[in-house]
Amino acid sequence: VKRDISKESQAYQDAYNAAYAANANPSEPISGTAVIDQTHRNDGLYTKVPADGNDTFVGYEMAKKFDQQVVTLLRKVTIGKTTWVQVKLADGTVIWIDQLGLQTVNAKDVDYNATID
């Protein structure tokens, strides 16, 4: 009997993403700078994480490619036991990374109202 591993893998990934999305909180704005520190890590970078209406992870690159790059902090969200931080890379690309993969240089939570016209 031949098994379609790709369908099983996709089903697993869908269930994994749904479980994460069910435990996600809304993201919060933050500001400051940090350095991607992959000295003893091998994090993935994502263009989407299951938060703010997204229900899946969308991969981008491995963080080692950007090791020691200074990034701008934008948002954070805790999903399960992991805090994800949205950052802007030097080239302007906006991605998410596990907070443990960053060395914080200057960060603070911000809380403000804004009107978008």
Summary of the structure (lengths in Angstrom):
residues: 117
radius of gyration: 15.9
end to end distance: 59.0
largest distance: 59.2
contacts: 299
relative contact order: 0.24
helix: 21%
strand: 43%
